């Protein structure tokens, strides 16, 4: 489930960049800047969740229940 969320976030960030480009070309600079800021925030969140820490594991690997092949406990 985490992989799907990260994929959607990356697609959303790309859409925001494209939308910002077209908004800037139409003369709506305020909206373009806001879309760029949102794309940067989304990209930073994806980086936080995927870049490994000092111990070598990614933050997303620590999320319980993310493994779709795991059997229920009990």
SELO-15891 format. One record per atom (N, C-alpha, C, CB): residue number from 1; residue in three letters; atom name; x, y, z. Coordinates in steps of 0.2 Angstrom, whole numbers, plus 5000, padded with zeros to 4 digits. Glycine has a CB too. Example, Ala and Ser with C-alpha at 12.3 -4.5 7.8 and 13.67 -1.06 7.14 Angstrom:
BEGIN
@resi=1; resn=Ala; name=N; X=5066; Y=4972; Z=5039 .
@resi=1; resn=Ala; name=CA; X=5062; Y=4978; Z=5039 .
@resi=1; resn=Ala; name=C; X=5066; Y=4984; Z=5039 .
@resi=1; resn=Ala; name=CB; X=5057; Y=4978; Z=5045 .
@resi=2; resn=Ser; name=N; X=5064; Y=4989; Z=5035 .
@resi=2; resn=Ser; name=CA; X=5068; Y=4995; Z=5036 .
@resi=2; resn=Ser; name=C; X=5064; Y=5000; Z=5039 .
@resi=2; resn=Ser; name=CB; X=5070; Y=4997; Z=5029 .
END
This chain:
BEGIN
@resi=1; resn=Unk; name=N; X=5004; Y=4994; Z=5000 .
@resi=1; resn=Unk; name=CA; X=5000; Y=5000; Z=5000 .
@resi=1; resn=Unk; name=C; X=5004; Y=5006; Z=5000 .
@resi=1; resn=Unk; name=CB; X=4995; Y=5000; Z=5006 .
@resi=2; resn=Unk; name=N; X=5010; Y=5006; Z=5003 .
@resi=2; resn=Unk; name=CA; X=5014; Y=5012; Z=5004 .
@resi=2; resn=Unk; name=C; X=5017; Y=5013; Z=4997 .
@resi=2; resn=Unk; name=CB; X=5020; Y=5010; Z=5009 .
@resi=3; resn=Unk; name=N; X=5019; Y=5008; Z=4993 .
@resi=3; resn=Unk; name=CA; X=5022; Y=5009; Z=4986 .
@resi=3; resn=Unk; name=C; X=5017; Y=5013; Z=4982 .
@resi=3; resn=Unk; name=CB; X=5024; Y=5002; Z=4983 .
@resi=4; resn=Unk; name=N; X=5010; Y=5011; Z=4983 .
@resi=4; resn=Unk; name=CA; X=5005; Y=5014; Z=4979 .
@resi=4; resn=Unk; name=C; X=5005; Y=5022; Z=4981 .
@resi=4; resn=Unk; name=CB; X=4998; Y=5011; Z=4980 .
@resi=5; resn=Unk; name=N; X=5005; Y=5023; Z=4987 .
@resi=5; resn=Unk; name=CA; X=5004; Y=5030; Z=4989 .
@resi=5; resn=Unk; name=C; X=5010; Y=5034; Z=4987 .
@resi=5; resn=Unk; name=CB; X=5004; Y=5030; Z=4997 .
@resi=6; resn=Unk; name=N; X=5016; Y=5031; Z=4987 .
@resi=6; resn=Unk; name=CA; X=5022; Y=5035; Z=4985 .
@resi=6; resn=Unk; name=C; X=5022; Y=5036; Z=4977 .
@resi=6; resn=Unk; name=CB; X=5028; Y=5031; Z=4987 .
@resi=7; resn=Unk; name=N; X=5019; Y=5031; Z=4974 .
@resi=7; resn=Unk; name=CA; X=5019; Y=5032; Z=4966 .
@resi=7; resn=Unk; name=C; X=5014; Y=5037; Z=4965 .
@resi=7; resn=Unk; name=CB; X=5016; Y=5025; Z=4963 .
@resi=8; resn=Unk; name=N; X=5008; Y=5038; Z=4968 .
@resi=8; resn=Unk; name=CA; X=5003; Y=5043; Z=4967 .
@resi=8; resn=Unk; name=C; X=5006; Y=5050; Z=4969 .
@resi=8; resn=Unk; name=CB; X=4997; Y=5041; Z=4971 .
@resi=9; resn=Unk; name=N; X=5010; Y=5050; Z=4974 .
@resi=9; resn=Unk; name=CA; X=5013; Y=5056; Z=4976 .
@resi=9; resn=Unk; name=C; X=5018; Y=5059; Z=4971 .
@resi=9; resn=Unk; name=CB; X=5017; Y=5056; Z=4983 .
@resi=10; resn=Unk; name=N; X=5022; Y=5054; Z=4968 .
@resi=10; resn=Unk; name=CA; X=5026; Y=5056; Z=4963 .
@resi=10; resn=Unk; name=C; X=5023; Y=5059; Z=4956 .
@resi=10; resn=Unk; name=CB; X=5031; Y=5051; Z=4961 .
@resi=11; resn=Unk; name=N; X=5017; Y=5055; Z=4955 .
@resi=11; resn=Unk; name=CA; X=5013; Y=5057; Z=4949 .
@resi=11; resn=Unk; name=C; X=5010; Y=5064; Z=4950 .
@resi=11; resn=Unk; name=CB; X=5008; Y=5052; Z=4947 .
@resi=12; resn=Unk; name=N; X=5008; Y=5065; Z=4956 .
@resi=12; resn=Unk; name=CA; X=5005; Y=5071; Z=4958 .
@resi=12; resn=Unk; name=C; X=5010; Y=5077; Z=4958 .
@resi=12; resn=Unk; name=CB; X=5001; Y=5071; Z=4965 .
@resi=13; resn=Unk; name=N; X=5016; Y=5076; Z=4960 .
@resi=13; resn=Unk; name=CA; X=5021; Y=5081; Z=4960 .
@resi=13; resn=Unk; name=C; X=5022; Y=5083; Z=4953 .
@resi=13; resn=Unk; name=CB; X=5027; Y=5079; Z=4964 .
@resi=14; resn=Unk; name=N; X=5023; Y=5078; Z=4948 .
@resi=14; resn=Unk; name=CA; X=5024; Y=5079; Z=4941 .
@resi=14; resn=Unk; name=C; X=5018; Y=5083; Z=4938 .
@resi=14; resn=Unk; name=CB; X=5025; Y=5073; Z=4937 .
@resi=15; resn=Unk; name=N; X=5012; Y=5081; Z=4940 .
@resi=15; resn=Unk; name=CA; X=5006; Y=5085; Z=4938 .
@resi=15; resn=Unk; name=C; X=5006; Y=5092; Z=4940 .
@resi=15; resn=Unk; name=CB; X=5000; Y=5082; Z=4940 .
@resi=16; resn=Unk; name=N; X=5009; Y=5093; Z=4946 .
@resi=16; resn=Unk; name=CA; X=5009; Y=5100; Z=4949 .
@resi=16; resn=Unk; name=C; X=5014; Y=5104; Z=4945 .
@resi=16; resn=Unk; name=CB; X=5011; Y=5100; Z=4956 .
@resi=17; resn=Unk; name=N; X=5020; Y=5101; Z=4943 .
@resi=17; resn=Unk; name=CA; X=5025; Y=5105; Z=4940 .
@resi=17; resn=Unk; name=C; X=5022; Y=5107; Z=4933 .
@resi=17; resn=Unk; name=CB; X=5031; Y=5100; Z=4939 .
@resi=18; resn=Unk; name=N; X=5019; Y=5102; Z=4929 .
@resi=18; resn=Unk; name=CA; X=5016; Y=5103; Z=4923 .
@resi=18; resn=Unk; name=C; X=5011; Y=5109; Z=4923 .
@resi=18; resn=Unk; name=CB; X=5013; Y=5097; Z=4920 .
@resi=19; resn=Unk; name=N; X=5007; Y=5109; Z=4928 .
@resi=19; resn=Unk; name=CA; X=5002; Y=5114; Z=4929 .
@resi=19; resn=Unk; name=C; X=5005; Y=5120; Z=4931 .
@resi=19; resn=Unk; name=CB; X=4997; Y=5112; Z=4935 .
@resi=20; resn=Unk; name=N; X=5010; Y=5120; Z=4935 .
@resi=20; resn=Unk; name=CA; X=5013; Y=5127; Z=4936 .
@resi=20; resn=Unk; name=C; X=5016; Y=5130; Z=4930 .
@resi=20; resn=Unk; name=CB; X=5019; Y=5126; Z=4941 .
@resi=21; resn=Unk; name=N; X=5019; Y=5126; Z=4926 .
@resi=21; resn=Unk; name=CA; X=5022; Y=5128; Z=4919 .
@resi=21; resn=Unk; name=C; X=5016; Y=5132; Z=4915 .
@resi=21; resn=Unk; name=CB; X=5025; Y=5122; Z=4915 .
@resi=22; resn=Unk; name=N; X=5011; Y=5128; Z=4914 .
@resi=22; resn=Unk; name=CA; X=5005; Y=5131; Z=4910 .
@resi=22; resn=Unk; name=C; X=5002; Y=5137; Z=4914 .
@resi=22; resn=Unk; name=CB; X=5000; Y=5126; Z=4909 .
@resi=23; resn=Unk; name=N; X=5002; Y=5137; Z=4920 .
@resi=23; resn=Unk; name=CA; X=4999; Y=5143; Z=4924 .
@resi=23; resn=Unk; name=C; X=5003; Y=5149; Z=4923 .
@resi=23; resn=Unk; name=CB; X=4998; Y=5141; Z=4931 .
@resi=24; resn=Unk; name=N; X=5010; Y=5148; Z=4923 .
@resi=24; resn=Unk; name=CA; X=5015; Y=5153; Z=4922 .
@resi=24; resn=Unk; name=C; X=5014; Y=5156; Z=4915 .
@resi=24; resn=Unk; name=CB; X=5022; Y=5151; Z=4924 .
@resi=25; resn=Unk; name=N; X=5013; Y=5152; Z=4910 .
@resi=25; resn=Unk; name=CA; X=5013; Y=5154; Z=4903 .
@resi=25; resn=Unk; name=C; X=5006; Y=5158; Z=4902 .
@resi=25; resn=Unk; name=CB; X=5013; Y=5148; Z=4899 .
@resi=26; resn=Unk; name=N; X=5001; Y=5157; Z=4906 .
@resi=26; resn=Unk; name=CA; X=4995; Y=5160; Z=4905 .
@resi=26; resn=Unk; name=C; X=4995; Y=5167; Z=4909 .
@resi=26; resn=Unk; name=CB; X=4989; Y=5156; Z=4908 .
@resi=27; resn=Unk; name=N; X=5000; Y=5168; Z=4913 .
@resi=27; resn=Unk; name=CA; X=5001; Y=5174; Z=4917 .
@resi=27; resn=Unk; name=C; X=4999; Y=5174; Z=4924 .
@resi=27; resn=Unk; name=CB; X=4997; Y=5179; Z=4913 .
@resi=28; resn=Unk; name=N; X=4997; Y=5168; Z=4926 .
@resi=28; resn=Unk; name=CA; X=4995; Y=5167; Z=4933 .
@resi=28; resn=Unk; name=C; X=5001; Y=5165; Z=4938 .
@resi=28; resn=Unk; name=CB; X=4989; Y=5162; Z=4934 .
@resi=29; resn=Unk; name=N; X=5005; Y=5170; Z=4939 .
@resi=29; resn=Unk; name=CA; X=5011; Y=5168; Z=4943 .
@resi=29; resn=Unk; name=C; X=5010; Y=5166; Z=4950 .
@resi=29; resn=Unk; name=CB; X=5016; Y=5175; Z=4943 .
@resi=30; resn=Unk; name=N; X=5005; Y=5169; Z=4953 .
@resi=30; resn=Unk; name=CA; X=5004; Y=5167; Z=4960 .
@resi=30; resn=Unk; name=C; X=5002; Y=5160; Z=4961 .
@resi=30; resn=Unk; name=CB; X=4998; Y=5171; Z=4963 .
@resi=31; resn=Unk; name=N; X=4998; Y=5157; Z=4956 .
@resi=31; resn=Unk; name=CA; X=4995; Y=5150; Z=4956 .
@resi=31; resn=Unk; name=C; X=5001; Y=5146; Z=4954 .
@resi=31; resn=Unk; name=CB; X=4990; Y=5149; Z=4951 .
@resi=32; resn=Unk; name=N; X=5005; Y=5148; Z=4950 .
@resi=32; resn=Unk; name=CA; X=5011; Y=5144; Z=4947 .
@resi=32; resn=Unk; name=C; X=5016; Y=5143; Z=4953 .
@resi=32; resn=Unk; name=CB; X=5015; Y=5148; Z=4942 .
@resi=33; resn=Unk; name=N; X=5017; Y=5148; Z=4957 .
@resi=33; resn=Unk; name=CA; X=5022; Y=5148; Z=4963 .
@resi=33; resn=Unk; name=C; X=5019; Y=5143; Z=4968 .
@resi=33; resn=Unk; name=CB; X=5023; Y=5155; Z=4966 .
@resi=34; resn=Unk; name=N; X=5013; Y=5144; Z=4969 .
@resi=34; resn=Unk; name=CA; X=5010; Y=5139; Z=4974 .
@resi=34; resn=Unk; name=C; X=5010; Y=5132; Z=4972 .
@resi=34; resn=Unk; name=CB; X=5002; Y=5141; Z=4976 .
@resi=35; resn=Unk; name=N; X=5009; Y=5131; Z=4966 .
@resi=35; resn=Unk; name=CA; X=5009; Y=5124; Z=4963 .
@resi=35; resn=Unk; name=C; X=5017; Y=5121; Z=4964 .
@resi=35; resn=Unk; name=CB; X=5007; Y=5124; Z=4956 .
@resi=36; resn=Unk; name=N; X=5021; Y=5126; Z=4962 .
@resi=36; resn=Unk; name=CA; X=5028; Y=5124; Z=4963 .
@resi=36; resn=Unk; name=C; X=5030; Y=5122; Z=4970 .
@resi=36; resn=Unk; name=CB; X=5033; Y=5129; Z=4960 .
@resi=37; resn=Unk; name=N; X=5028; Y=5126; Z=4975 .
@resi=37; resn=Unk; name=CA; X=5029; Y=5125; Z=4982 .
@resi=37; resn=Unk; name=C; X=5026; Y=5118; Z=4984 .
@resi=37; resn=Unk; name=CB; X=5026; Y=5130; Z=4986 .
@resi=38; resn=Unk; name=N; X=5020; Y=5117; Z=4982 .
@resi=38; resn=Unk; name=CA; X=5017; Y=5110; Z=4983 .
@resi=38; resn=Unk; name=C; X=5020; Y=5104; Z=4980 .
@resi=38; resn=Unk; name=CB; X=5009; Y=5110; Z=4980 .
@resi=39; resn=Unk; name=N; X=5023; Y=5105; Z=4974 .
@resi=39; resn=Unk; name=CA; X=5027; Y=5100; Z=4971 .
@resi=39; resn=Unk; name=C; X=5033; Y=5098; Z=4975 .
@resi=39; resn=Unk; name=CB; X=5029; Y=5101; Z=4964 .
@resi=40; resn=Unk; name=N; X=5036; Y=5104; Z=4978 .
@resi=40; resn=Unk; name=CA; X=5042; Y=5103; Z=4982 .
@resi=40; resn=Unk; name=C; X=5041; Y=5099; Z=4988 .
@resi=40; resn=Unk; name=CB; X=5046; Y=5110; Z=4983 .
@resi=41; resn=Unk; name=N; X=5035; Y=5101; Z=4991 .
@resi=41; resn=Unk; name=CA; X=5033; Y=5098; Z=4998 .
@resi=41; resn=Unk; name=C; X=5032; Y=5091; Z=4997 .
@resi=41; resn=Unk; name=CB; X=5027; Y=5102; Z=5001 .
@resi=42; resn=Unk; name=N; X=5028; Y=5089; Z=4991 .
@resi=42; resn=Unk; name=CA; X=5027; Y=5082; Z=4990 .
@resi=42; resn=Unk; name=C; X=5033; Y=5078; Z=4988 .
@resi=42; resn=Unk; name=CB; X=5022; Y=5081; Z=4984 .
@resi=43; resn=Unk; name=N; X=5038; Y=5081; Z=4984 .
@resi=43; resn=Unk; name=CA; X=5044; Y=5078; Z=4983 .
@resi=43; resn=Unk; name=C; X=5048; Y=5077; Z=4989 .
@resi=43; resn=Unk; name=CB; X=5048; Y=5082; Z=4978 .
@resi=44; resn=Unk; name=N; X=5048; Y=5082; Z=4994 .
@resi=44; resn=Unk; name=CA; X=5052; Y=5081; Z=5000 .
@resi=44; resn=Unk; name=C; X=5049; Y=5075; Z=5004 .
@resi=44; resn=Unk; name=CB; X=5052; Y=5088; Z=5004 .
@resi=45; resn=Unk; name=N; X=5042; Y=5075; Z=5005 .
@resi=45; resn=Unk; name=CA; X=5039; Y=5069; Z=5008 .
@resi=45; resn=Unk; name=C; X=5041; Y=5062; Z=5005 .
@resi=45; resn=Unk; name=CB; X=5032; Y=5070; Z=5008 .
@resi=46; resn=Unk; name=N; X=5041; Y=5062; Z=4999 .
@resi=46; resn=Unk; name=CA; X=5043; Y=5056; Z=4996 .
@resi=46; resn=Unk; name=C; X=5050; Y=5054; Z=4997 .
@resi=46; resn=Unk; name=CB; X=5042; Y=5056; Z=4988 .
@resi=47; resn=Unk; name=N; X=5055; Y=5059; Z=4997 .
@resi=47; resn=Unk; name=CA; X=5062; Y=5058; Z=4999 .
@resi=47; resn=Unk; name=C; X=5063; Y=5056; Z=5006 .
@resi=47; resn=Unk; name=CB; X=5066; Y=5064; Z=4998 .
@resi=48; resn=Unk; name=N; X=5059; Y=5059; Z=5011 .
@resi=48; resn=Unk; name=CA; X=5059; Y=5057; Z=5018 .
@resi=48; resn=Unk; name=C; X=5057; Y=5050; Z=5019 .
@resi=48; resn=Unk; name=CB; X=5055; Y=5062; Z=5022 .
@resi=49; resn=Unk; name=N; X=5052; Y=5047; Z=5015 .
@resi=49; resn=Unk; name=CA; X=5050; Y=5041; Z=5016 .
@resi=49; resn=Unk; name=C; X=5054; Y=5035; Z=5013 .
@resi=49; resn=Unk; name=CB; X=5043; Y=5040; Z=5014 .
@resi=50; resn=Unk; name=N; X=5058; Y=5037; Z=5008 .
@resi=50; resn=Unk; name=CA; X=5062; Y=5032; Z=5004 .
@resi=50; resn=Unk; name=C; X=5069; Y=5032; Z=5004 .
@resi=50; resn=Unk; name=CB; X=5060; Y=5033; Z=4997 .
@resi=51; resn=Unk; name=N; X=5072; Y=5038; Z=5006 .
@resi=51; resn=Unk; name=CA; X=5080; Y=5038; Z=5007 .
@resi=51; resn=Unk; name=C; X=5082; Y=5035; Z=5013 .
@resi=51; resn=Unk; name=CB; X=5082; Y=5046; Z=5007 .
@resi=52; resn=Unk; name=N; X=5086; Y=5030; Z=5013 .
@resi=52; resn=Unk; name=CA; X=5089; Y=5026; Z=5019 .
@resi=52; resn=Unk; name=C; X=5092; Y=5031; Z=5024 .
@resi=52; resn=Unk; name=CB; X=5093; Y=5021; Z=5017 .
@resi=53; resn=Unk; name=N; X=5091; Y=5029; Z=5030 .
@resi=53; resn=Unk; name=CA; X=5094; Y=5033; Z=5036 .
@resi=53; resn=Unk; name=C; X=5101; Y=5030; Z=5037 .
@resi=53; resn=Unk; name=CB; X=5090; Y=5032; Z=5042 .
@resi=54; resn=Unk; name=N; X=5104; Y=5032; Z=5043 .
@resi=54; resn=Unk; name=CA; X=5111; Y=5030; Z=5044 .
@resi=54; resn=Unk; name=C; X=5111; Y=5023; Z=5045 .
@resi=54; resn=Unk; name=CB; X=5113; Y=5034; Z=5051 .
@resi=55; resn=Unk; name=N; X=5106; Y=5020; Z=5047 .
@resi=55; resn=Unk; name=CA; X=5107; Y=5012; Z=5049 .
@resi=55; resn=Unk; name=C; X=5106; Y=5008; Z=5042 .
@resi=55; resn=Unk; name=CB; X=5101; Y=5010; Z=5054 .
@resi=56; resn=Unk; name=N; X=5104; Y=5012; Z=5037 .
@resi=56; resn=Unk; name=CA; X=5103; Y=5008; Z=5030 .
@resi=56; resn=Unk; name=C; X=5096; Y=5006; Z=5028 .
@resi=56; resn=Unk; name=CB; X=5108; Y=5002; Z=5030 .
@resi=57; resn=Unk; name=N; X=5091; Y=5007; Z=5033 .
@resi=57; resn=Unk; name=CA; X=5085; Y=5005; Z=5031 .
@resi=57; resn=Unk; name=C; X=5081; Y=5011; Z=5030 .
@resi=57; resn=Unk; name=CB; X=5081; Y=5001; Z=5037 .
@resi=58; resn=Unk; name=N; X=5076; Y=5011; Z=5025 .
@resi=58; resn=Unk; name=CA; X=5071; Y=5016; Z=5023 .
@resi=58; resn=Unk; name=C; X=5066; Y=5017; Z=5028 .
@resi=58; resn=Unk; name=CB; X=5069; Y=5015; Z=5016 .
@resi=59; resn=Unk; name=N; X=5063; Y=5023; Z=5029 .
@resi=59; resn=Unk; name=CA; X=5058; Y=5024; Z=5034 .
@resi=59; resn=Unk; name=C; X=5052; Y=5020; Z=5032 .
@resi=59; resn=Unk; name=CB; X=5056; Y=5031; Z=5035 .
@resi=60; resn=Unk; name=N; X=5050; Y=5019; Z=5026 .
@resi=60; resn=Unk; name=CA; X=5044; Y=5015; Z=5024 .
@resi=60; resn=Unk; name=C; X=5045; Y=5008; Z=5025 .
@resi=60; resn=Unk; name=CB; X=5043; Y=5016; Z=5016 .
@resi=61; resn=Unk; name=N; X=5051; Y=5005; Z=5026 .
@resi=61; resn=Unk; name=CA; X=5052; Y=4998; Z=5028 .
@resi=61; resn=Unk; name=C; X=5050; Y=4997; Z=5035 .
@resi=61; resn=Unk; name=CB; X=5059; Y=4996; Z=5027 .
@resi=62; resn=Unk; name=N; X=5049; Y=5002; Z=5039 .
@resi=62; resn=Unk; name=CA; X=5047; Y=5001; Z=5046 .
@resi=62; resn=Unk; name=C; X=5040; Y=5001; Z=5047 .
@resi=62; resn=Unk; name=CB; X=5051; Y=5006; Z=5050 .
@resi=63; resn=Unk; name=N; X=5036; Y=5003; Z=5042 .
@resi=63; resn=Unk; name=CA; X=5029; Y=5003; Z=5043 .
@resi=63; resn=Unk; name=C; X=5026; Y=4996; Z=5043 .
@resi=63; resn=Unk; name=CB; X=5026; Y=5007; Z=5037 .
@resi=64; resn=Unk; name=N; X=5022; Y=4995; Z=5049 .
@resi=64; resn=Unk; name=CA; X=5019; Y=4988; Z=5050 .
@resi=64; resn=Unk; name=C; X=5013; Y=4987; Z=5045 .
@resi=64; resn=Unk; name=CB; X=5017; Y=4987; Z=5057 .
@resi=65; resn=Unk; name=N; X=5013; Y=4981; Z=5042 .
@resi=65; resn=Unk; name=CA; X=5007; Y=4979; Z=5038 .
@resi=65; resn=Unk; name=C; X=5008; Y=4981; Z=5031 .
@resi=65; resn=Unk; name=CB; X=5001; Y=4982; Z=5041 .
@resi=66; resn=Unk; name=N; X=5014; Y=4984; Z=5029 .
@resi=66; resn=Unk; name=CA; X=5015; Y=4986; Z=5022 .
@resi=66; resn=Unk; name=C; X=5017; Y=4980; Z=5018 .
@resi=66; resn=Unk; name=CB; X=5021; Y=4991; Z=5022 .
@resi=67; resn=Unk; name=N; X=5019; Y=4974; Z=5020 .
@resi=67; resn=Unk; name=CA; X=5020; Y=4968; Z=5017 .
@resi=67; resn=Unk; name=C; X=5014; Y=4965; Z=5015 .
@resi=67; resn=Unk; name=CB; X=5025; Y=4964; Z=5020 .
@resi=68; resn=Unk; name=N; X=5012; Y=4965; Z=5008 .
@resi=68; resn=Unk; name=CA; X=5006; Y=4962; Z=5006 .
@resi=68; resn=Unk; name=C; X=5006; Y=4954; Z=5007 .
@resi=68; resn=Unk; name=CB; X=5004; Y=4964; Z=4999 .
@resi=69; resn=Unk; name=N; X=5012; Y=4951; Z=5008 .
@resi=69; resn=Unk; name=CA; X=5012; Y=4944; Z=5008 .
@resi=69; resn=Unk; name=C; X=5012; Y=4941; Z=5015 .
@resi=69; resn=Unk; name=CB; X=5018; Y=4941; Z=5004 .
@resi=70; resn=Unk; name=N; X=5012; Y=4946; Z=5020 .
@resi=70; resn=Unk; name=CA; X=5013; Y=4944; Z=5027 .
@resi=70; resn=Unk; name=C; X=5006; Y=4940; Z=5029 .
@resi=70; resn=Unk; name=CB; X=5014; Y=4950; Z=5032 .
@resi=71; resn=Unk; name=N; X=5007; Y=4935; Z=5033 .
@resi=71; resn=Unk; name=CA; X=5001; Y=4931; Z=5036 .
@resi=71; resn=Unk; name=C; X=4999; Y=4935; Z=5042 .
@resi=71; resn=Unk; name=CB; X=5003; Y=4924; Z=5037 .
@resi=72; resn=Unk; name=N; X=4992; Y=4935; Z=5043 .
@resi=72; resn=Unk; name=CA; X=4990; Y=4938; Z=5050 .
@resi=72; resn=Unk; name=C; X=4993; Y=4934; Z=5056 .
@resi=72; resn=Unk; name=CB; X=4982; Y=4938; Z=5050 .
@resi=73; resn=Unk; name=N; X=4994; Y=4938; Z=5061 .
@resi=73; resn=Unk; name=CA; X=4996; Y=4935; Z=5067 .
@resi=73; resn=Unk; name=C; X=4991; Y=4932; Z=5071 .
@resi=73; resn=Unk; name=CB; X=5000; Y=4940; Z=5072 .
@resi=74; resn=Unk; name=N; X=4992; Y=4926; Z=5074 .
@resi=74; resn=Unk; name=CA; X=4987; Y=4923; Z=5079 .
@resi=74; resn=Unk; name=C; X=4984; Y=4917; Z=5076 .
@resi=74; resn=Unk; name=CB; X=4982; Y=4928; Z=5080 .
END
